């Protein structure tokens, strides 16, 4: 058989490498089998019988590792970057991404999720741009920055969750004399892996009318009333929540009420001493972003959650309090601001050790974001809780 020049080049440097092995379920190792495998390599072919254990395991085996990042150290490094690294065209943002230790140094917290600390110095602006990646901001401390989404200035304060669906123009400006840090979450790894991302520069500067500092954004005035939908607004054409800020005072009250109802003997909590709320799109009731789910969990002091496994990955940040987190075989003591990763199908359990000295609520409050909407849309979602799979 005559090989084409292209086939010859591939054969000499083929990335496919096959090894005949003597094992149950594998063909007998013979010269003929070796010759067959060399032919596969030349033509860039891989037989399923040599790869099935890796491609079709009995359960998910995530490439990501369970890992924790300490907020105190992250913030100190971000402050150093604030003195050394400019914000503007080119770098665009002073955002420092979490790199999972098992993902080859890529700036990915998990195979689908990006998490970063962003830092803005007093009086600084982060220029306008837009991208197809869906994003949010969550504030664990501080205030003074306004994110401007589609010309609408939105205040950022401790405990606030600020979603921003893809392809919305957005910028940030710090209107105070103090620096501010927060975390960004995006689906960058998911879109990167699936080769679906687009990016576009916006204006170099926002207008004076966008540089105002209103207490409530236009989006909040229209969509931020519990249970009330503006009739004139209809259904937004673009995906993602039209509400640009979910304020901490509402989240805090909802969590408090769940635990109070539990004490009174009524339902409403996820488990004993474990309250949780999910941020939802007020126009549809669905997740706030098409590819990202966001929640706040409050675990009362002394309570411990049952181990839970889920397909898909999550990133958590401690909003308040302290406790012990166990992910798979790893356990850490965590405090305010610390971030940790839960890879796909690794069990997570949490024990709250919070008290009046380290928590405003007296409980352990955890912010969580995950890729659950992707898995649910593809019917690949699965949860295992104490022997029950659903």
Secondary structure as GFF3:
##gff-version 3
##sequence-region A 1 390
A	DSSP	alpha_helix	5	12	.	.	.	ID=ss1
A	DSSP	alpha_helix	31	42	.	.	.	ID=ss2
A	DSSP	three_ten_helix	48	50	.	.	.	ID=ss3
A	DSSP	alpha_helix	52	55	.	.	.	ID=ss4
A	DSSP	beta_strand	67	69	.	.	.	ID=ss5
A	DSSP	alpha_helix	71	84	.	.	.	ID=ss6
A	DSSP	beta_strand	95	97	.	.	.	ID=ss7
A	DSSP	beta_strand	114	120	.	.	.	ID=ss8
A	DSSP	beta_strand	125	131	.	.	.	ID=ss9
A	DSSP	beta_strand	135	138	.	.	.	ID=ss10
A	DSSP	beta_strand	143	149	.	.	.	ID=ss11
A	DSSP	beta_strand	152	157	.	.	.	ID=ss12
A	DSSP	beta_strand	161	164	.	.	.	ID=ss13
A	DSSP	beta_strand	170	174	.	.	.	ID=ss14
A	DSSP	beta_strand	180	186	.	.	.	ID=ss15
A	DSSP	alpha_helix	188	193	.	.	.	ID=ss16
A	DSSP	beta_strand	199	201	.	.	.	ID=ss17
A	DSSP	three_ten_helix	208	210	.	.	.	ID=ss18
A	DSSP	alpha_helix	218	223	.	.	.	ID=ss19
A	DSSP	three_ten_helix	231	233	.	.	.	ID=ss20
A	DSSP	alpha_helix	248	263	.	.	.	ID=ss21
A	DSSP	beta_strand	274	278	.	.	.	ID=ss22
A	DSSP	beta_strand	293	300	.	.	.	ID=ss23
A	DSSP	beta_strand	308	310	.	.	.	ID=ss24
A	DSSP	beta_strand	314	320	.	.	.	ID=ss25
A	DSSP	beta_strand	323	327	.	.	.	ID=ss26
A	DSSP	beta_strand	330	334	.	.	.	ID=ss27
A	DSSP	beta_strand	339	342	.	.	.	ID=ss28
A	DSSP	beta_strand	348	352	.	.	.	ID=ss29
A	DSSP	beta_strand	363	370	.	.	.	ID=ss30
A	DSSP	alpha_helix	372	377	.	.	.	ID=ss31
A	DSSP	beta_strand	383	385	.	.	.	ID=ss32
A	DSSP	beta_strand	388	389	.	.	.	ID=ss33
###
